[in-house]
Amino acid sequence: MQDIVITLLQKMFILTLQMSVPVLLIGVVIGLLVSIFQTVTQIQESTLTFVPKIVGCVVLLIFLMPWMFSVFITTVNEFMSMIPQLIGAF
């Protein structure tokens, strides 16, 4: 029983990382590029950092949504197939 729960938690954490890392990375890269641009041009506008990050993340989510859905649905199907094992363990 304990092995099944640990496996489920491990798969959930991996799924969370798979879904969030691409969006977080594009936010970090765009933030770095904008801060370099601000440093070079000496423009210190605070709202300038948020708009490119939001646009970049939304565009990336639009392109990655089919992949994200397929990975999510595959993982949920795996979890659903493990329900009889969990019920049998009690």
N, CA, C and O atoms as a Tinker XYZ file with bonds, in Angstrom:
   360  protein
     1  N      0.825000   -1.197000    0.000000    73     2
     2  CA     0.000000    0.000000    0.000000    64     1     3
     3  C      0.867000    1.257000    0.000000    63     2     4     5
     4  O      0.614000    2.197000   -0.754000    81     3
     5  N      1.879000    1.265000    0.843000    73     3     6
     6  CA     2.740000    2.434000    0.949000    64     5     7
     7  C      3.503000    2.670000   -0.354000    63     6     8     9
     8  O      3.724000    3.817000   -0.740000    81     7
     9  N      3.901000    1.607000   -1.027000    73     7    10
    10  CA     4.615000    1.740000   -2.293000    64     9    11
    11  C      3.735000    2.372000   -3.369000    63    10    12    13
    12  O      4.203000    3.174000   -4.178000    81    11
    13  N      2.464000    2.003000   -3.367000    73    11    14
    14  CA     1.539000    2.555000   -4.365000    64    13    15
    15  C      1.346000    4.048000   -4.136000    63    14    16    17
    16  O      1.345000    4.825000   -5.091000    81    15
    17  N      1.184000    4.454000   -2.894000    73    15    18
    18  CA     0.985000    5.873000   -2.574000    64    17    19
    19  C      2.237000    6.674000   -2.920000    63    18    20    21
    20  O      2.135000    7.767000   -3.477000    81    19
    21  N      3.402000    6.150000   -2.600000    73    19    22
    22  CA     4.651000    6.846000   -2.931000    64    21    23
    23  C      4.809000    6.970000   -4.446000    63    22    24    25
    24  O      5.241000    8.009000   -4.944000    81    23
    25  N      4.457000    5.912000   -5.175000    73    23    26
    26  CA     4.534000    5.962000   -6.641000    64    25    27
    27  C      3.576000    7.006000   -7.198000    63    26    28    29
    28  O      3.938000    7.761000   -8.101000    81    27
    29  N      2.360000    7.056000   -6.669000    73    27    30
    30  CA     1.390000    8.057000   -7.132000    64    29    31
    31  C      1.876000    9.476000   -6.860000    63    30    32    33
    32  O      1.785000   10.341000   -7.730000    81    31
    33  N      2.388000    9.716000   -5.662000    73    31    34
    34  CA     2.900000   11.045000   -5.340000    64    33    35
    35  C      4.078000   11.426000   -6.219000    63    34    36    37
    36  O      4.191000   12.572000   -6.655000    81    35
    37  N      4.947000   10.473000   -6.475000    73    35    38
    38  CA     6.101000   10.731000   -7.331000    64    37    39
    39  C      5.654000   11.094000   -8.748000    63    38    40    41
    40  O      6.187000   12.023000   -9.354000    81    39
    41  N      4.677000   10.356000   -9.268000    73    39    42
    42  CA     4.172000   10.650000  -10.620000    64    41    43
    43  C      3.463000   11.993000  -10.670000    63    42    44    45
    44  O      3.539000   12.696000  -11.677000    81    43
    45  N      2.769000   12.359000   -9.588000    73    43    46
    46  CA     2.109000   13.665000   -9.559000    64    45    47
    47  C      3.123000   14.804000   -9.544000    63    46    48    49
    48  O      2.937000   15.812000  -10.225000    81    47
    49  N      4.198000   14.645000   -8.765000    73    47    50
    50  CA     5.234000   15.682000   -8.744000    64    49    51
    51  C      5.925000   15.796000  -10.097000    63    50    52    53
    52  O      6.207000   16.904000  -10.553000    81    51
    53  N      6.198000   14.683000  -10.735000    73    51    54
    54  CA     6.827000   14.704000  -12.063000    64    53    55
    55  C      5.898000   15.370000  -13.072000    63    54    56    57
    56  O      6.350000   16.165000  -13.896000    81    55
    57  N      4.600000   15.055000  -13.016000    73    55    58
    58  CA     3.635000   15.681000  -13.910000    64    57    59
    59  C      3.585000   17.186000  -13.689000    63    58    60    61
    60  O      3.531000   17.956000  -14.648000    81    59
    61  N      3.602000   17.604000  -12.429000    73    59    62
    62  CA     3.597000   19.037000  -12.120000    64    61    63
    63  C      4.830000   19.727000  -12.689000    63    62    64    65
    64  O      4.733000   20.821000  -13.246000    81    63
    65  N      5.973000   19.099000  -12.551000    73    63    66
    66  CA     7.198000   19.673000  -13.117000    64    65    67
    67  C      7.147000   19.720000  -14.637000    63    66    68    69
    68  O      7.545000   20.716000  -15.241000    81    67
    69  N      6.659000   18.646000  -15.260000    73    67    70
    70  CA     6.577000   18.628000  -16.721000    64    69    71
    71  C      5.679000   19.746000  -17.238000    63    70    72    73
    72  O      5.959000   20.339000  -18.280000    81    71
    73  N      4.621000   20.030000  -16.524000    73    71    74
    74  CA     3.678000   21.058000  -16.979000    64    73    75
    75  C      4.175000   22.477000  -16.704000    63    74    76    77
    76  O      3.913000   23.387000  -17.490000    81    75
    77  N      4.883000   22.670000  -15.605000    73    75    78
    78  CA     5.221000   24.037000  -15.203000    64    77    79
    79  C      6.594000   24.512000  -15.674000    63    78    80    81
    80  O      6.782000   25.712000  -15.878000    81    79
    81  N      7.548000   23.618000  -15.850000    73    79    82
    82  CA     8.916000   24.043000  -16.179000    64    81    83
    83  C      9.009000   24.813000  -17.495000    63    82    84    85
    84  O      9.698000   25.832000  -17.528000    81    83
    85  N      8.355000   24.387000  -18.588000    73    83    86
    86  CA     8.489000   25.191000  -19.821000    64    85    87
    87  C      7.992000   26.620000  -19.662000    63    86    88    89
    88  O      8.616000   27.553000  -20.168000    81    87
    89  N      6.876000   26.801000  -18.963000    73    87    90
    90  CA     6.330000   28.151000  -18.783000    64    89    91
    91  C      7.228000   28.978000  -17.871000    63    90    92    93
    92  O      7.458000   30.160000  -18.128000    81    91
    93  N      7.733000   28.363000  -16.811000    73    91    94
    94  CA     8.634000   29.085000  -15.913000    64    93    95
    95  C      9.934000   29.470000  -16.610000    63    94    96    97
    96  O     10.447000   30.571000  -16.412000    81    95
    97  N     10.463000   28.563000  -17.422000    73    95    98
    98  CA    11.712000   28.866000  -18.131000    64    97    99
    99  C     11.542000   30.016000  -19.119000    63    98   100   101
   100  O     12.411000   30.883000  -19.213000    81    99
   101  N     10.431000   30.031000  -19.855000    73    99   102
   102  CA    10.236000   31.124000  -20.807000    64   101   103
   103  C     10.053000   32.446000  -20.064000    63   102   104   105
   104  O     10.479000   33.494000  -20.550000    81   103
   105  N      9.422000   32.404000  -18.886000    73   103   106
   106  CA     9.297000   33.624000  -18.080000    64   105   107
   107  C     10.638000   34.126000  -17.597000    63   106   108   109
   108  O     10.885000   35.332000  -17.586000    81   107
   109  N     11.514000   33.207000  -17.193000    73   107   110
   110  CA    12.848000   33.601000  -16.723000    64   109   111
   111  C     13.681000   34.154000  -17.880000    63   110   112   113
   112  O     14.361000   35.169000  -17.727000    81   111
   113  N     13.629000   33.494000  -19.028000    73   111   114
   114  CA    14.417000   33.945000  -20.185000    64   113   115
   115  C     13.942000   35.315000  -20.657000    63   114   116   117
   116  O     14.756000   36.199000  -20.924000    81   115
   117  N     12.634000   35.492000  -20.760000    73   115   118
   118  CA    12.122000   36.790000  -21.194000    64   117   119
   119  C     12.440000   37.862000  -20.159000    63   118   120   121
   120  O     12.782000   38.985000  -20.527000    81   119
   121  N     12.335000   37.541000  -18.883000    73   119   122
   122  CA    12.682000   38.502000  -17.832000    64   121   123
   123  C     14.144000   38.916000  -17.903000    63   122   124   125
   124  O     14.477000   40.087000  -17.721000    81   123
   125  N     15.019000   37.943000  -18.169000    73   123   126
   126  CA    16.443000   38.253000  -18.302000    64   125   127
   127  C     16.700000   39.152000  -19.499000    63   126   128   129
   128  O     17.459000   40.116000  -19.406000    81   127
   129  N     16.064000   38.836000  -20.631000    73   127   130
   130  CA    16.250000   39.661000  -21.832000    64   129   131
   131  C     15.721000   41.080000  -21.624000    63   130   132   133
   132  O     16.347000   42.046000  -22.059000    81   131
   133  N     14.585000   41.205000  -20.969000    73   131   134
   134  CA    14.017000   42.535000  -20.723000    64   133   135
   135  C     14.903000   43.316000  -19.762000    63   134   136   137
   136  O     15.100000   44.517000  -19.943000    81   135
   137  N     15.437000   42.656000  -18.749000    73   135   138
   138  CA    16.299000   43.377000  -17.807000    64   137   139
   139  C     17.605000   43.802000  -18.468000    63   138   140   141
   140  O     18.128000   44.875000  -18.167000    81   139
   141  N     18.137000   42.972000  -19.367000    73   139   142
   142  CA    19.334000   43.381000  -20.123000    64   141   143
   143  C     19.005000   44.580000  -20.999000    63   142   144   145
   144  O     19.785000   45.528000  -21.081000    81   143
   145  N     17.832000   44.537000  -21.663000    73   143   146
   146  CA    17.399000   45.660000  -22.496000    64   145   147
   147  C     17.237000   46.922000  -21.657000    63   146   148   149
   148  O     17.642000   48.002000  -22.086000    81   147
   149  N     16.653000   46.803000  -20.477000    73   147   150
   150  CA    16.472000   47.967000  -19.600000    64   149   151
   151  C     17.813000   48.521000  -19.125000    63   150   152   153
   152  O     17.982000   49.735000  -19.006000    81   151
   153  N     18.751000   47.642000  -18.859000    73   151   154
   154  CA    20.062000   48.098000  -18.402000    64   153   155
   155  C     20.799000   48.830000  -19.510000    63   154   156   157
   156  O     21.414000   49.871000  -19.279000    81   155
   157  N     20.733000   48.279000  -20.712000    73   155   158
   158  CA    21.447000   48.888000  -21.844000    64   157   159
   159  C     20.834000   50.239000  -22.200000    63   158   160   161
   160  O     21.559000   51.202000  -22.449000    81   159
   161  N     19.506000   50.315000  -22.225000    73   159   162
   162  CA    18.856000   51.561000  -22.639000    64   161   163
   163  C     18.565000   52.499000  -21.472000    63   162   164   165
   164  O     18.115000   53.624000  -21.688000    81   163
   165  N     18.810000   52.063000  -20.255000    73   163   166
   166  CA    18.559000   52.823000  -19.034000    64   165   167
   167  C     17.094000   53.238000  -18.897000    63   166   168   169
   168  O     16.786000   54.289000  -18.335000    81   167
   169  N     16.196000   52.400000  -19.419000    73   167   170
   170  CA    14.761000   52.595000  -19.223000    64   169   171
   171  C     14.379000   51.793000  -17.984000    63   170   172   173
   172  O     14.520000   50.570000  -17.971000    81   171
   173  N     13.903000   52.461000  -16.956000    73   171   174
   174  CA    13.555000   51.776000  -15.708000    64   173   175
   175  C     12.048000   51.811000  -15.474000    63   174   176   177
   176  O     11.578000   52.254000  -14.426000    81   175
   177  N     11.318000   51.346000  -16.446000    73   175   178
   178  CA     9.861000   51.267000  -16.331000    64   177   179
   179  C      9.491000   49.914000  -15.722000    63   178   180   181
   180  O      9.852000   48.874000  -16.272000    81   179
   181  N      8.783000   49.915000  -14.603000    73   179   182
   182  CA     8.491000   48.661000  -13.902000    64   181   183
   183  C      7.467000   47.808000  -14.646000    63   182   184   185
   184  O      7.517000   46.581000  -14.559000    81   183
   185  N      6.549000   48.423000  -15.369000    73   183   186
   186  CA     5.543000   47.642000  -16.092000    64   185   187
   187  C      6.108000   46.984000  -17.343000    63   186   188   189
   188  O      5.490000   46.076000  -17.899000    81   187
   189  N      7.267000   47.431000  -17.787000    73   187   190
   190  CA     7.877000   46.866000  -18.998000    64   189   191
   191  C      8.268000   45.407000  -18.800000    63   190   192   193
   192  O      8.350000   44.655000  -19.772000    81   191
   193  N      8.507000   45.002000  -17.583000    73   191   194
   194  CA     8.926000   43.619000  -17.349000    64   193   195
   195  C      7.755000   42.643000  -17.407000    63   194   196   197
   196  O      7.944000   41.487000  -17.786000    81   195
   197  N      6.564000   43.074000  -17.045000    73   195   198
   198  CA     5.436000   42.153000  -16.935000    64   197   199
   199  C      4.788000   41.818000  -18.272000    63   198   200   201
   200  O      4.449000   40.658000  -18.508000    81   199
   201  N      4.610000   42.781000  -19.136000    73   199   202
   202  CA     3.879000   42.558000  -20.384000    64   201   203
   203  C      4.576000   41.531000  -21.278000    63   202   204   205
   204  O      3.904000   40.615000  -21.752000    81   203
   205  N      5.878000   41.629000  -21.534000    73   203   206
   206  CA     6.512000   40.589000  -22.370000    64   205   207
   207  C      6.454000   39.198000  -21.747000    63   206   208   209
   208  O      6.296000   38.208000  -22.461000    81   207
   209  N      6.580000   39.114000  -20.421000    73   207   210
   210  CA     6.491000   37.811000  -19.754000    64   209   211
   211  C      5.108000   37.201000  -19.931000    63   210   212   213
   212  O      4.983000   36.015000  -20.239000    81   211
   213  N      4.080000   37.999000  -19.739000    73   211   214
   214  CA     2.712000   37.497000  -19.869000    64   213   215
   215  C      2.446000   37.067000  -21.307000    63   214   216   217
   216  O      1.877000   36.000000  -21.539000    81   215
   217  N      2.851000   37.883000  -22.266000    73   215   218
   218  CA     2.631000   37.537000  -23.677000    64   217   219
   219  C      3.401000   36.268000  -24.042000    63   218   220   221
   220  O      2.859000   35.381000  -24.701000    81   219
   221  N      4.644000   36.182000  -23.622000    73   219   222
   222  CA     5.452000   34.998000  -23.924000    64   221   223
   223  C      4.873000   33.740000  -23.315000    63   222   224   225
   224  O      4.831000   32.698000  -23.970000    81   223
   225  N      4.425000   33.819000  -22.072000    73   223   226
   226  CA     3.846000   32.648000  -21.406000    64   225   227
   227  C      2.538000   32.231000  -22.058000    63   226   228   229
   228  O      2.287000   31.037000  -22.221000    81   227
   229  N      1.705000   33.186000  -22.432000    73   227   230
   230  CA     0.433000   32.849000  -23.084000    64   229   231
   231  C      0.681000   32.213000  -24.451000    63   230   232   233
   232  O      0.035000   31.225000  -24.799000    81   231
   233  N      1.604000   32.767000  -25.221000    73   231   234
   234  CA     1.917000   32.197000  -26.536000    64   233   235
   235  C      2.475000   30.784000  -26.378000    63   234   236   237
   236  O      2.099000   29.882000  -27.127000    81   235
   237  N      3.361000   30.588000  -25.416000    73   235   238
   238  CA     3.909000   29.249000  -25.173000    64   237   239
   239  C      2.816000   28.279000  -24.738000    63   238   240   241
   240  O      2.799000   27.131000  -25.184000    81   239
   241  N      1.908000   28.720000  -23.878000    73   239   242
   242  CA     0.810000   27.856000  -23.460000    64   241   243
   243  C     -0.085000   27.472000  -24.636000    63   242   244   245
   244  O     -0.563000   26.340000  -24.709000    81   243
   245  N     -0.309000   28.396000  -25.541000    73   243   246
   246  CA    -1.127000   28.087000  -26.722000    64   245   247
   247  C     -0.456000   27.007000  -27.559000    63   246   248   249
   248  O     -1.124000   26.086000  -28.031000    81   247
   249  N      0.860000   27.109000  -27.749000    73   247   250
   250  CA     1.566000   26.121000  -28.561000    64   249   251
   251  C      1.727000   24.783000  -27.848000    63   250   252   253
   252  O      1.701000   23.737000  -28.496000    81   251
   253  N      1.891000   24.794000  -26.533000    73   251   254
   254  CA     2.127000   23.560000  -25.785000    64   253   255
   255  C      0.852000   22.899000  -25.266000    63   254   256   257
   256  O      0.915000   21.800000  -24.715000    81   255
   257  N     -0.296000   23.541000  -25.430000    73   255   258
   258  CA    -1.523000   22.998000  -24.869000    64   257   259
   259  C     -1.859000   21.595000  -25.376000    63   258   260   261
   260  O     -2.253000   20.762000  -24.559000    81   259
   261  N     -1.731000   21.278000  -26.659000    73   259   262
   262  CA    -2.021000   19.892000  -27.079000    64   261   263
   263  C     -1.109000   18.872000  -26.400000    63   262   264   265
   264  O     -1.569000   17.815000  -25.969000    81   263
   265  N      0.176000   19.186000  -26.306000    73   263   266
   266  CA     1.107000   18.283000  -25.626000    64   265   267
   267  C      0.760000   18.149000  -24.152000    63   266   268   269
   268  O      0.774000   17.045000  -23.608000    81   267
   269  N      0.446000   19.274000  -23.500000    73   267   270
   270  CA     0.114000   19.245000  -22.079000    64   269   271
   271  C     -1.143000   18.411000  -21.824000    63   270   272   273
   272  O     -1.195000   17.635000  -20.871000    81   271
   273  N     -2.150000   18.576000  -22.678000    73   271   274
   274  CA    -3.369000   17.791000  -22.504000    64   273   275
   275  C     -3.106000   16.305000  -22.691000    63   274   276   277
   276  O     -3.630000   15.484000  -21.936000    81   275
   277  N     -2.303000   15.950000  -23.684000    73   275   278
   278  CA    -2.055000   14.525000  -23.916000    64   277   279
   279  C     -1.279000   13.907000  -22.754000    63   278   280   281
   280  O     -1.589000   12.792000  -22.333000    81   279
   281  N     -0.278000   14.610000  -22.234000    73   279   282
   282  CA     0.473000   14.101000  -21.087000    64   281   283
   283  C     -0.426000   14.003000  -19.856000    63   282   284   285
   284  O     -0.365000   13.023000  -19.113000    81   283
   285  N     -1.253000   15.010000  -19.647000    73   283   286
   286  CA    -2.146000   15.009000  -18.488000    64   285   287
   287  C     -3.167000   13.879000  -18.577000    63   286   288   289
   288  O     -3.405000   13.177000  -17.594000    81   287
   289  N     -3.768000   13.702000  -19.747000    73   287   290
   290  CA    -4.774000   12.653000  -19.909000    64   289   291
   291  C     -4.151000   11.277000  -19.763000    63   290   292   293
   292  O     -4.759000   10.387000  -19.170000    81   291
   293  N     -2.939000   11.083000  -20.296000    73   291   294
   294  CA    -2.248000    9.806000  -20.136000    64   293   295
   295  C     -1.991000    9.507000  -18.667000    63   294   296   297
   296  O     -2.197000    8.380000  -18.216000    81   295
   297  N     -1.549000   10.496000  -17.929000    73   295   298
   298  CA    -1.265000   10.297000  -16.505000    64   297   299
   299  C     -2.541000   10.030000  -15.717000    63   298   300   301
   300  O     -2.553000    9.170000  -14.836000    81   299
   301  N     -3.605000   10.747000  -16.018000    73   299   302
   302  CA    -4.874000   10.514000  -15.329000    64   301   303
   303  C     -5.385000    9.106000  -15.634000    63   302   304   305
   304  O     -5.915000    8.439000  -14.746000    81   303
   305  N     -5.234000    8.652000  -16.864000    73   303   306
   306  CA    -5.642000    7.288000  -17.195000    64   305   307
   307  C     -4.822000    6.260000  -16.423000    63   306   308   309
   308  O     -5.357000    5.241000  -15.985000    81   307
   309  N     -3.525000    6.522000  -16.254000    73   307   310
   310  CA    -2.698000    5.633000  -15.426000    64   309   311
   311  C     -3.204000    5.593000  -13.990000    63   310   312   313
   312  O     -3.295000    4.525000  -13.384000    81   311
   313  N     -3.531000    6.765000  -13.449000    73   311   314
   314  CA    -4.036000    6.832000  -12.080000    64   313   315
   315  C     -5.365000    6.089000  -11.954000    63   314   316   317
   316  O     -5.595000    5.386000  -10.971000    81   315
   317  N     -6.228000    6.243000  -12.941000    73   315   318
   318  CA    -7.524000    5.569000  -12.899000    64   317   319
   319  C     -7.362000    4.052000  -12.974000    63   318   320   321
   320  O     -8.126000    3.309000  -12.358000    81   319
   321  N     -6.374000    3.605000  -13.724000    73   319   322
   322  CA    -6.157000    2.159000  -13.812000    64   321   323
   323  C     -5.574000    1.595000  -12.518000    63   322   324   325
   324  O     -5.640000    0.388000  -12.285000    81   323
   325  N     -5.005000    2.456000  -11.676000    73   323   326
   326  CA    -4.444000    1.996000  -10.406000    64   325   327
   327  C     -5.475000    1.965000   -9.279000    63   326   328   329
   328  O     -5.171000    1.490000   -8.186000    81   327
   329  N     -6.682000    2.460000   -9.523000    73   327   330
   330  CA    -7.706000    2.487000   -8.478000    64   329   331
   331  C     -8.039000    1.087000   -7.961000    63   330   332   333
   332  O     -8.150000    0.910000   -6.748000    81   331
   333  N     -8.201000    0.093000   -8.824000    73   331   334
   334  CA    -8.492000   -1.249000   -8.269000    64   333   335
   335  C     -7.372000   -1.775000   -7.341000    63   334   336   337
   336  O     -7.640000   -2.468000   -6.359000    81   335
   337  N     -6.134000   -1.433000   -7.670000    73   335   338
   338  CA    -5.025000   -1.839000   -6.794000    64   337   339
   339  C     -5.132000   -1.154000   -5.433000    63   338   340   341
   340  O     -4.870000   -1.759000   -4.394000    81   339
   341  N     -5.524000    0.122000   -5.461000    73   339   342
   342  CA    -5.657000    0.864000   -4.196000    64   341   343
   343  C     -6.810000    0.317000   -3.372000    63   342   344   345
   344  O     -6.690000    0.194000   -2.153000    81   343
   345  N     -7.914000   -0.010000   -4.006000    73   343   346
   346  CA    -9.057000   -0.544000   -3.275000    64   345   347
   347  C     -8.730000   -1.930000   -2.730000    63   346   348   349
   348  O     -9.119000   -2.273000   -1.613000    81   347
   349  N     -8.015000   -2.722000   -3.523000    73   347   350
   350  CA    -7.641000   -4.068000   -3.083000    64   349   351
   351  C     -6.634000   -4.058000   -1.955000    63   350   352   353
   352  O     -6.521000   -5.037000   -1.218000    81   351
   353  N     -5.894000   -2.959000   -1.806000    73   351   354
   354  CA    -4.879000   -2.890000   -0.761000    64   353   355
   355  C     -5.493000   -2.679000    0.620000    63   354   356   357
   356  O     -4.863000   -2.965000    1.638000    81   355
   357  N     -6.732000   -2.174000    0.646000    73   355   358
   358  CA    -7.373000   -1.946000    1.953000    64   357   359
   359  C     -7.952000   -3.234000    2.383000    63   358   360
   360  O     -8.550000   -3.314000    3.456000    81   359
